[in-house]
């Protein structure tokens, strides 16, 4: 079992376990030895004018990202992975998928893409002149063909666990893996919005379970997990939760403090997070009355008060049955 973390340090030291660097990630990376990190995972600024970024011309933004990516590749172990999670750059109503713009940067450095993971979520800003955006992408690259990957810790329940082979030499035997199935490359995980248990003042916050899936499948205990744009500290939280070492850099002082507070709470066992594999909330199955459209309510001739009383009675009966 890994040793108990005693403190959070602000400069990289291979003998430490948790590093939160208050500054530019390039300054931290330049002091890191070659092939240090087992996993580098981040969600960089999307160049859309958030308070922690300066909006740049797209070519300058890509060049800035390329400089960081190059240093990350130098610091990545031969068996390591890079997961770069991005959305879309919006320019005058036109969307430009950032993963398509950044893909050549990684391949020119010799990295190989293993998956383009689609992270789907239900909530976000509503558009009026196009369909609302409800996904982001995680580009997973490796440095070599001998990369580390362990599917078992992140398997999900089988859809048909009782299914059997109906012909051939295995006829009658169960056809699915008893540990669960591969989650695939479309991940349905709620994003961190106002009612999410993990919500902080950071405007673009990872859900911890998203990073846990990457940490568990792409690293071993004691490996270093690094986030060059740490934000609210989620990557380090997911790392230390599962016995890995975590490091990250953040330039905004209030987010440095926020990350340190959240990591300290995780180390103390008091941080509240949404559990991995928890089903996505279904408001209809949950009996939420807000799913009843007001324009579909009973006509005036019906006693609405009586209808509401019956609805409350039905709810009480459901709760009593649970």
N, C-alpha and C positions, 0 to 999 in steps of 0.2 A: 504494500500500500504506500502511496506517496506521502511525503512528509507534510506536516501542517504548515501552512503559510503564515509567517509571522508579520510581514509588512509589505507595503507597496513602495517600490523605489522609483526614482524619476530618471535614471540612466540605465542603459542596457548593461547587464552583467550576466554572463552565462551561468553563474552560480546562484543567481536569484530565481524567483518563481513568478513574480508579478512585476511588470514594468509599465508605468504610465508616464510617457515622455511629454512634457509640456512645451511643445514646439514643432517645427517643421519635420515631417517624417524623413526627409533627405538627410537632415543633420543626425538623426538617430541611425539610419541605415548605413551611413558612411563609417560609423563606429562599430558596425556589426561584422563579425568574421564571415568569410565565404561559407555558403551551404549550412547556415545556422538553423533555418526554420523548416519545420516539417509541413506546415500549412500557412499560407498567406491568404487571408480572406478579408474583403473590405467592400464597402459601398462608397465609392468616391463621390465628391460633389458632381452634380449633373450639369453644372454650368447654366443654371436657370435663375440665378440671382438670389439665392438664399442668403441669410445674414452672414454665414460663415464663408462665403465665396465671393469672388469678384468675377462678374460675367465677362467672358472673353470671346473673341472671334473663335469660331470652331477650330480652325487650324492651330491657333495658339493653345487652345485647351487640349487638343490631342497631343501636341508637342510637350506640354506640361505633364500630362499623364504618362507619356512615353519615358520621360526622364525618371519618374518614380518607378515605373514597371521595370525598367532596365536594372535599377538598383535592387529591386525585389528579386529579380531572377538571379542575380549574383548571390544573394543571401539565401536562396532556396536550396534545400538539400537535393541530392540526385534522385531520391525516392519521393520527393515532396510534390505538393499541388498548390496551384494558385486559383482562387475562386474570386472573380471580379464581378460584382453584382451591380448592374446598371439599368437605367430606364431609358427614356427617350428625351432627346434635346428638342425643345419646341422653339421654332423660329418663325414668327409671324403667322402662326396657325398651322405651319407645316411641321410634322414630326420627323426627326432623324434618329433612327435606332442607334444608340451609342455603341452597342455591341458590334455592329457591322463596321463602325469607324475604328474601333480599337482592336478588332481581330488581327489586322495586318501587323500591328505593333508586336503582338505576342508571337506570331509565326515568324517574323523576321529575327526574333531572338532565339529561335529554335524550339519553341514550345509546341506541344501537340494538344489539340483540343479533344477532350474525352466526352464531354457532354455540353449541350446548351440547355440548361435547366430553366424551365418556365415557372416562375413563382406567381401563382394566381391568388388574388384576394378580391373581396366583394365590395369594399368601401373605398371612397376617394372622391376627388373633385368631379362634378358633373359637367359634361360638355354639352353645348347646344348646336354646334356645327360639325361635329363628328362623334363617333361612338366614344364613350368614356373609357379612359385607360384603366385596365384592371389587371395588369401584369407587369413584371419586370423580369430580367433575365440574369442568370448566373452563368458566366462563362468559366468552365472548369478546364484548366490546362495542367499538363505535367511536363517535367523537365526531361524525363527519359521514359523508355518503355518499361523499366523496372520500378514503377511507382507503387506506393502502398495503397491498398484499398481493401476494406473489410465490410462486406455487405451485411453480415449478420446483425450487428447492433442496431441497424436502422430499418430492418424489415418491418413491414406493416401486416396487419391481419389479412388472411386470405379471404377473398370474396366468397369462394365456394370451398370451404375446408373439407367437406365430405366428398368431393369429386374424386372419381377413380378412373383408371385406365379401362377402356371398354374392349380393347382388343390387343393382340400382340403378347409377347412373353410376360408383360407386367399386368395383364388383364386382372381386374379385381383389386389391385393394389392402389393405395392413395396416390394421386398424381401430383399433389402439391408438396412444397417444402413445409415440414411441421413447424419450422421457426418463423414462417410468414413469407410474404412475397416481396419482391423488389418494388420499391415505391415508384419507380419510373422517373421520367424527366419532366413531369408536370406535378408540381407540389402545390396543394391547396392549403395554405396556412394563413390565418387572419393577420392583416397588417396592424400596426400599433396605432390605433385611433383613440378618440377621447374616452371611450368606455373600456378600453383594454387595460388589464390589470398592471401592465408594465409601463403605462404612459408616463412620460416625463415632459419637461419643457422643450426637449429636443424635437425639432419639427420632422425629422426623417430618421426614425428609430427602427433598427432591426428588431423583430421578435426573437427572443433567445432560442426558441425551438428550431428556427431556420438554421442558425449557426451550429446548434448541437448536432444536427444531422450531418453536417460537413465535418465537424470535429471528430465525431465517433467513427465515421466511415473512412476518413483520410489520414488519421494520425494514430499513434500508439501512446500509451501513458508515458509521461515525461517529455514528449515532444514539445517543441516550441511552436506556438500559434501566434502569428503576428498580424496586426491590422494597422496599415499606414494612415488611415483616416478614422480614428477610434470613436469619435462622437460620444455617445452616452456609455460606452464601455462594454457593450453587449458581447463582442468577440472574446474579450478576456474573461467575462463571466462564464460563457459556455466552455472555455478552455479549462479554467480552474475547477469548474463543477465536475469535470470528468478526469481529473488527475493529470492534466497537461499544464505546461507553463504558458503564460500569456503575456504578450507585450503589445503596446500600441502607442501611437503618437497622435496628439491633438493640439491644434493651434489656438483654439478659443478658450480663454481661461475659465469661463463659467462651465464649459463642457468638460474640461479637465477635472474640475471639482465634482461635477455630477458623476463622471465615470468613476472617480475614486470612491465616492460615497456608495455607489451601487456595487462596486467590486467588494468593498469592505462589508456591505450587508450580505453579499453572497458568501464571503468567507466566514461570516458569523452565523450563517444559516437562516437569515431573516428576510432575504430578498424574495418578494412575491413575483412569480412568473407563471405563464400559462404552460401547463404540463405538455410534454411531447405526446403525440398520438391522441390528444383529446379531440373528440369529434367537433367539427365546425358547428357552431350554434345554428339550429333550425328554429326560427321564431314560430312557425306553425305548429311543429311538434311540441314546442315548449308552451303552447297555449297563450301566446302573447296576443292580447286583444287589439294591439295596434295593427295587426295583419288584416283586420276587417275594414275595408274601404268605406269611408263615410257615405259615398254615393250608392253603396249597396246595402245600407241599413234599412230596416223595415219601414214601410210607408206610414204616414201619420195615423192611419186608421188603426194600426196595431198599437197596443199598450207597450210603449218602449220601456217604461219603468219595470213592467212585469218581465219583459225580455231580458233586461239587465239583471234582475234578481235570479232568473233561471240560469243565466250565464255564470253568475257568482256561485250558485248552488252546484252547477256542473264542475266548476273548478275545485270546490271543496271536496266533492266526491272523488275527483282524480287524485287529489293530494292524499286523501284517506286511504286510497287503494295502493299508494306507493310504499 
